[in-house]
Amino acid sequence: MRIRKMVPLLVLAAALNIPMPAGSHNNGSANFMEKKVVYSTGFRISALAQANQHKAREPIAIEFLIQNVTKKTLTLVERFPERDYEIEAKNSRGELVKLTARGETLRNNKGADFRVVGIKVKPGEQRKDTIDVAQLYDLSVPGIYYVKATRWLQKLNSDSWVGVESNTLTITVVP
């Protein structure tokens, strides 16, 4: 009965090209919509933190791994990590966290890129970018935060672009 209720939602989401949240299946695997987005671009994005607990006002480095999941070499357009990924940070109430001055500058100056390069990524190869999210968001108040990233990637054999989301990390900030 549950599957019958979800089918119209999945069909609508597929028609509108809306990614559904990961892990909606009982087995915890990536769902149909997430796989569609990953395979339409050929890349998968994962977020990793060295630690889940950080002291307030200290760096919070998150590694973003982008992997070519196809059997052919793909081109990845890169500028610099803080521009390539749209990072979202929410507090425990689900509210967006306030941007820092640096975060505001990056968000407001979208067209000011001086370096744009195409990087060849071989099948199975992955690239790693590390971003200090505490430089972008005000994570100085102790509490629990949820951080994820979206990277806009070109669809395979298309001029269209689609946002591919990473997993969501839970970060705890302590005094």
N, C-alpha and C positions, 0 to 999 in steps of 0.2 A: 504494500500500500504506500509506503514511504517513497519508493522509486517512482510509482505512478504520479505522485504529487510533484516530484522534482523534474520529471521529463519536460513539461511545458516551460519551466524556468530555464532549464539547460538549453532548450531549443531557442527560446527568446534571447538568452545570453549569447549563444553562438551566432544568431542572426545579427545582433548588434555589436558583435566582437567585444563583449564585456568579459573580462577575466573574473572567474568565480574564486572565492577564497580557497586556498589549498587545504587538503586534509578533510574534506567534507564526506569522504567515504569512510565507512566503519573500519576499514583496514589501515587507515592513516596514510595511504599512498597519495601522490599528487592526483588531483581530479582531472576530468576530461578537459575542462577549459584551460587549466594551467598547462597541460601537455600540449594543447593546440597552440598556445602562444609560444611556448618553448620551441616546438618543432617548426612553427611558421618562420622563426628567425634563425634557428639552429644554435641558439645560445641558451644556457641556463645560468642563473645568478644565485649565489649563496652568500649569506652574511655570517661572519664568524667573529667572536670577541675573544680576546686572550683571557679575560675574566668577566664574570657576570656582575661583580660588585666593584664599585669604584668610589673613591673619595671625592667629595664635592670640590669643585674648582680645580680638579686635576684632569689631564687628558683622558679621553675615552676613545681609544683607537679601535676601529672596526675594520676588519678585512672583508673586501668584497671580491669574490672569486667569480669570474665569468668563464664558462667552459663551452667549447665547441662540441656539440653533441651529435654532429653529423659525420659522414664518412668522406667529406671533402673539405678543402681549405676554404675558409671564409674570411672576408675582410671586416674588420672592426674599426669603426671611426672613433678616434680618441682626440680629446682636447686636453683636459686635465681632470683628475678624479672628482674633485668637488663640483665640476661642471657636468661631467658625464652621468653622474648619479643624482637623481632627485630624492633626497633623503627626507623621511618623515619621522618625526618624534612626537609621541603622545604620552601624556601622563597616565596615572592609574585610573583616572576618571574618563579616559578616552579623548581628552581635549588636546589639541595641537599645542606644543610647547613654543614659547616665544623665541624668535630668531635672535641671534646675537647681531652686532653691527656687521660682522663679516658675513654672516648668513644673509642678512638683508641686502648687502652689496651684491652678493652672488645671485640672489633671486631677482634683483631689479635690473641687473646688467646682462640680460640673456644674450644680447647680440654682440658683446664685446669679447670675441675670441680671437686670439692672435696666433694660436697653434691648432691646426686641425690636420691630423694625419690618419692614413689608412694603414692598419696593422694586419698582416696576414696571420691567421690563427689556424694551425693544422688540426686535423681531426683528433678529438680527445684532449687537445692542448687547452690549458687554462691560464688566464692572466690574473694577477692579484693587484688590487689597489687598496691602500690603507688610508682611511679618512678619520680624523679626529672630530667626532660629532659634537664634542663640547665646544669646539670653535665655531660651530654653526648654530647650535641651539643652546639656550640657557638651561643647563642641567645642573645648576648650582644648588637647587633646593633638594634636600634628601627625599628620596621616594623611589617608586618604581616607574620605569619608563619603557616604552615599546618603540623599537626603531626598526624601520625597514627602508628599502630603497627601490626605486624604479629606474630602469635605464631604457631609453628609447633606442630601438634597434630596427634596422631595415629588414623587412620581410624577405624571405628567400624568393628570388625570381620576380621581384616587384619593386616599384618605386615607393610603395607605402611603408610607413613606419608604425611600430606598435610598442607599447610600454611593457617590459618584462619585469615582474616584481621578484624581489628576493624573499626569503623567509623573514619572519619577524623575530627580532631578538628581544629578550627581556633583560633590561639593565637595571641594577639596583644602585642608587647613589646614597652613600652614607656620609654622616658629618665628618 
